[in-house]
């Protein structure tokens, strides 16, 4: 666990990223990408390769997959393949995915403390809600904002600001929790402090992304924030 020297304000609301932060969805995303590729007589990728493509929404995922296969797409051709990917993607949401370490326990603790929580993700809204329902997390959340619910995906601040609007909490009372550069960028653009959790899908070490707090898992986050509260 790494703490910034400046204590964070104790949050009234926490906004969580989904893929790589709450859910290890890489196996399901890999299955969807490979179904799309194999259907076009292209070779499949291992999960380690697809993991490097995750983080900026489904269109970017498709673009990266075809570029890595040696068949780059752009313009209307890319748009068509993204449309073809949508039903495939929606068939591969929960069959191979699992909760990241400490997620259920951390969210339950924050819920008991009365902290409002939301998910802000570049995943499509329908997909995000289905995943969260599958893992039994929806009842602890005050809002779910998918990438298709806003004009600009993370690292733009749109999803974070919409989630806070729905929670009726200002930016001064909130914290973003994620695993990637996009989460840090969105938090900074929204004026929020940000905590990162190791073990997600970033290709850059989390210590180098400029977060205010870095934890080994979400299990550490409640105690880390309690320590910061006492230090503030």
C-alpha positions as CSV (number, residue, x, y, z in Angstrom):
1,X,0.0,0.0,0.0
2,X,1.4,3.4,-1.0
3,X,0.0,6.7,0.4
4,X,0.5,10.2,-0.9
5,X,1.9,12.6,1.7
6,X,-1.2,14.8,1.6
7,X,-4.1,13.1,3.3
8,X,-7.2,12.5,1.3
9,X,-10.5,13.8,2.5
10,X,-12.7,10.9,3.8
11,X,-15.2,10.4,1.0
12,X,-19.0,10.6,1.1
13,X,-19.1,8.8,-2.2
14,X,-16.8,6.3,-4.0
15,X,-16.9,5.8,-7.7
16,X,-15.5,2.5,-8.9
17,X,-14.2,1.4,-12.2
18,X,-15.5,-2.1,-13.3
19,X,-13.1,-4.1,-15.5
20,X,-9.9,-4.8,-13.7
21,X,-11.1,-3.1,-10.5
22,X,-14.2,-4.9,-9.3
23,X,-14.3,-7.7,-11.9
24,X,-11.7,-9.8,-13.6
25,X,-13.5,-9.8,-16.9
26,X,-10.5,-10.5,-19.1
27,X,-11.4,-14.2,-19.7
28,X,-14.9,-13.3,-20.9
29,X,-13.6,-10.4,-23.0
30,X,-11.1,-12.8,-24.6
31,X,-13.8,-15.3,-25.5
32,X,-15.8,-12.6,-27.2
33,X,-12.8,-11.2,-29.1
34,X,-11.8,-14.7,-30.2
35,X,-15.3,-15.6,-31.4
36,X,-15.3,-12.4,-33.5
37,X,-11.8,-13.1,-35.0
38,X,-12.3,-16.8,-35.6
39,X,-15.6,-16.0,-37.4
40,X,-13.5,-14.0,-39.9
41,X,-10.8,-16.8,-40.2
42,X,-8.4,-14.9,-38.1
43,X,-6.3,-16.6,-35.3
44,X,-7.4,-16.2,-31.7
45,X,-5.4,-14.5,-29.0
46,X,-4.5,-15.7,-25.5
47,X,-6.0,-13.9,-22.6
48,X,-2.7,-12.2,-21.8
49,X,-2.7,-10.5,-25.2
50,X,-6.4,-9.4,-25.0
51,X,-5.8,-8.0,-21.5
52,X,-3.5,-5.4,-23.0
53,X,-6.4,-4.3,-25.3
54,X,-8.9,-3.6,-22.5
55,X,-9.7,-0.2,-21.0
56,X,-11.1,2.3,-23.5
57,X,-14.5,0.7,-24.5
58,X,-15.6,-1.9,-26.9
59,X,-14.9,0.0,-30.2
60,X,-11.3,0.5,-29.1
61,X,-11.1,-3.2,-28.1
62,X,-12.2,-4.2,-31.6
63,X,-9.8,-1.8,-33.3
64,X,-6.9,-3.1,-31.2
65,X,-7.7,-6.7,-31.8
66,X,-7.8,-6.3,-35.6
67,X,-4.7,-4.2,-35.6
68,X,-2.9,-6.9,-33.6
69,X,-4.1,-9.6,-36.1
70,X,-2.6,-7.7,-39.0
71,X,-5.9,-6.6,-40.4
72,X,-6.4,-3.0,-39.2
73,X,-9.9,-1.4,-39.5
74,X,-11.0,2.2,-39.7
75,X,-14.0,4.2,-40.6
76,X,-17.2,2.4,-41.7
77,X,-15.5,-0.9,-41.8
78,X,-14.6,-0.6,-38.1
79,X,-18.1,0.6,-37.3
80,X,-19.6,-2.5,-39.0
81,X,-17.4,-4.9,-37.1
82,X,-18.2,-3.1,-33.8
83,X,-21.9,-3.7,-34.6
84,X,-21.2,-7.3,-35.2
85,X,-19.2,-7.5,-32.0
86,X,-22.1,-6.2,-29.8
87,X,-24.2,-9.4,-29.6
88,X,-21.1,-11.5,-29.2
89,X,-19.8,-9.3,-26.4
90,X,-23.2,-9.5,-24.6
91,X,-23.0,-13.3,-24.8
92,X,-19.7,-13.3,-22.9
93,X,-20.2,-11.3,-19.7
94,X,-20.2,-13.6,-16.8
95,X,-19.4,-17.2,-17.8
96,X,-15.6,-16.8,-17.1
97,X,-15.4,-13.6,-15.1
98,X,-14.8,-13.4,-11.3
99,X,-14.7,-10.8,-8.6
100,X,-11.4,-9.2,-7.9
101,X,-9.9,-9.9,-4.5
102,X,-11.7,-8.2,-1.6
103,X,-14.5,-6.6,-3.6
104,X,-17.5,-8.0,-1.9
105,X,-16.0,-7.4,1.6
106,X,-14.9,-3.8,0.8
107,X,-18.2,-2.8,-0.8
108,X,-20.1,-4.3,2.1
109,X,-18.0,-2.4,4.6
110,X,-18.4,0.9,2.8
111,X,-22.2,0.3,2.5
112,X,-22.4,-0.3,6.2
113,X,-20.5,3.0,6.8
114,X,-23.2,4.8,4.8
115,X,-20.8,5.8,1.9
116,X,-22.6,6.2,-1.4
117,X,-21.2,4.1,-4.2
118,X,-21.4,4.0,-8.0
119,X,-19.7,2.3,-10.9
120,X,-18.4,4.4,-13.8
121,X,-17.1,2.3,-16.7
122,X,-16.4,2.4,-20.4
123,X,-18.3,-0.9,-20.7
124,X,-21.7,-0.5,-22.3
125,X,-24.5,0.3,-19.7
126,X,-26.5,-2.9,-20.4
127,X,-23.4,-5.1,-20.0
128,X,-22.2,-3.4,-16.9
129,X,-25.6,-3.8,-15.2
130,X,-25.8,-7.4,-16.1
131,X,-22.4,-8.2,-14.7
132,X,-23.1,-6.3,-11.5
133,X,-26.4,-8.1,-11.1
134,X,-24.7,-11.5,-11.7
135,X,-22.3,-10.8,-8.8
136,X,-24.9,-9.4,-6.5
137,X,-23.5,-5.9,-6.2
138,X,-26.3,-3.8,-7.6
139,X,-28.1,-3.3,-4.3
140,X,-25.1,-1.6,-2.8
141,X,-24.8,0.9,-5.7
142,X,-26.5,4.2,-6.1
143,X,-25.7,4.6,-9.8
144,X,-24.2,2.7,-12.7
145,X,-22.9,4.8,-15.6
146,X,-21.7,3.0,-18.7
147,X,-19.6,4.3,-21.6
148,X,-22.7,4.6,-23.8
149,X,-24.5,6.7,-21.3
150,X,-22.2,9.7,-21.8
151,X,-20.8,11.7,-24.8
152,X,-17.2,10.9,-23.9
153,X,-15.7,7.9,-22.3
154,X,-12.9,7.9,-19.6
155,X,-10.4,9.5,-19.4
156,X,-13.0,12.2,-20.0
157,X,-14.8,13.1,-16.7
158,X,-18.4,12.7,-18.1
159,X,-19.2,9.4,-16.5
160,X,-17.9,10.4,-13.1
161,X,-19.8,13.7,-13.1
162,X,-23.0,12.0,-14.2
163,X,-22.6,9.4,-11.4
164,X,-22.1,12.1,-8.8
165,X,-25.1,14.0,-10.1
166,X,-27.2,10.8,-9.7
167,X,-25.8,10.3,-6.2
168,X,-26.5,14.0,-5.4
169,X,-23.0,14.5,-4.1
170,X,-20.4,17.1,-5.2
171,X,-16.9,16.4,-6.4
172,X,-15.5,17.7,-3.1
173,X,-17.0,14.7,-1.3
174,X,-16.0,11.9,-3.7
175,X,-13.2,9.5,-4.5
176,X,-12.5,7.6,-7.7
177,X,-11.1,4.0,-7.4
178,X,-9.7,2.3,-10.5
179,X,-6.8,0.4,-12.0
180,X,-5.6,2.4,-15.0
181,X,-4.4,5.6,-16.6
182,X,-7.9,6.3,-17.9
183,X,-9.2,6.2,-14.3
184,X,-6.6,8.7,-13.1
185,X,-7.2,10.9,-16.1
186,X,-11.0,10.9,-15.6
187,X,-10.6,11.6,-11.9
188,X,-8.2,14.5,-12.4
189,X,-10.5,16.0,-15.1
190,X,-13.4,15.8,-12.7
191,X,-11.4,17.3,-9.8
192,X,-11.4,14.1,-7.7
193,X,-8.7,12.3,-5.8
194,X,-8.0,8.8,-7.0
195,X,-7.0,5.5,-5.6
196,X,-5.6,2.7,-7.7
197,X,-5.7,-1.1,-7.0
198,X,-2.9,-3.3,-8.2
199,X,-3.7,-6.4,-10.3
200,X,-5.8,-4.7,-13.0
201,X,-5.3,-4.2,-16.7
202,X,-2.9,-1.3,-16.9
203,X,0.3,-1.8,-18.9
204,X,2.0,0.9,-16.8
205,X,2.9,0.2,-13.2
206,X,0.2,1.8,-11.0
207,X,2.9,3.6,-8.9
208,X,3.8,5.6,-12.0
209,X,0.2,6.8,-12.8
210,X,0.1,9.6,-10.3
211,X,-2.7,8.3,-8.0
212,X,-3.1,9.7,-4.5
213,X,-3.3,6.2,-3.0
214,X,-2.3,2.7,-4.2
215,X,-3.5,-0.5,-2.6
216,X,-2.7,-4.2,-3.2
217,X,-6.4,-5.0,-3.3
218,X,-9.7,-3.5,-2.3
219,X,-9.4,-5.3,1.0
220,X,-6.9,-2.7,2.0
221,X,-8.9,0.3,0.9
222,X,-11.3,0.7,3.9
223,X,-8.5,0.6,6.5
224,X,-6.3,2.9,4.3
225,X,-9.1,5.4,4.2
226,X,-9.7,5.1,7.9
227,X,-6.0,5.8,8.5
228,X,-6.2,8.9,6.3
229,X,-9.3,10.1,8.1
230,X,-7.4,10.0,11.4
231,X,-4.5,11.8,9.8
232,X,-6.6,14.5,8.3
